[in-house]
Amino acid sequence: MSAGTYAPKPGAAPVGRMIAAQTALETRMLLRNGEQLLLTVIIPSLLLVLFSTVDVVDTGDGEAVDFLAPGVLALAVMSTAFTGQAIATGFERRYGVLKRLGASPLPRWALMTAKTLAVLVTEVLQIALLTAIAFGLGWSPHGNPLAVLLLLVLGTAAFSGLGLLMAGTLKAEATLAAANLVFLLLLVGGGVIVPLEKFGAAGDVLALLPISALSEGLRDVLRDGVGMPWADAAVLAVWAVLGLGAAARFFRWE
C-alpha cells in the first residue's frame, strides 16, 4: 500500500484544537447540569436580590447592593471554580472518565487546561448576569477594572487548586458532601453577606480565607475605589500556589 492512501492523514489533532474541543465540551457539561446552575447562577442571583431589597443584614453605611455585589461575585467564582469543579471532577474520576481521557491523545495537562478554560468561560457568563442584576438594583461600582480582573484570576486559581485537590484525593461521595459543606460555611463566614466585623476577633482569622480575601478585595476596589488591595491579593496568591501545588502533587487519576 503506497503512502498517501489515507486522506486526511490519520493521527491526533493539534493540541490547541483538542483543548478547544474539550473546553467546549466541559463548558456544555457545566451549563447543562441542574445542580451546577443552582450553585453558579440561581443561588448567587437570589442572594443578591434578596439581601439588597430586604433589610435583613446590617451592611454598614451606603447602599446594601454596593456591599453585596462584590461579595456575590466572589461567591460566584467559588461556586464554579471550587464547588462545581470539585464535584464534577470527583465523579468523573470515580466513573473512570479521567482514566480514559488520560489514555487518549489529549495530554493530561491539556485536559486540566480545558477544565480551567471552561471554568473561566462560565465565570464570564456568571459575572455578566450578576453585574446586570446589580446595576438593575442601583449598584454604582468604582475602581480599576484591571485590579478587579487580577483579583478574579487569583481567586479562580486559588479555588480551582483547592477543588482539584479535593476531587483528586477524596471519594466522589465525600467530595460531594465536603464541597457543599464548605460552600455553605464560606457563604456564612466568608464576608459575602455578613461583614467580617460582625464576627469580632474571629474576623481576623476569617479574613485569611480565600473567599474573604476575594470578597474584601473586590469590595475595596468596586465600592471604595482602592487602587489595588495588595494584602488580599497576596492571600489569594498564597492559596493559589498552595492549592495548585498540592493538587499537582497528590491528584489521583483513578
Secondary structure, DSSP 8 states (H G I E B T S, - for coil): --TT-SSS--S---HHHHHHHHHHHHHHHHHH-HHHHIIIIIHHHHHHHHHHHS--S---SS-HHHHHHHHHHHHHHHIIIIIIHHHHHHHHHHTTHHHHHHTSSS-HHHHHHHHHHHHHHHHHHHHHHHHHHHHHTT----S-HHHHHHHHHHHHHHHHHHHHHHHHHS-HHHHHHHHHHHHHHHHHHSSSSS-GGGGTTHHHHHTTSHHHHHHHHHHHHHTT--S--HHHHHHHHHHHHHHHHHHHHH----
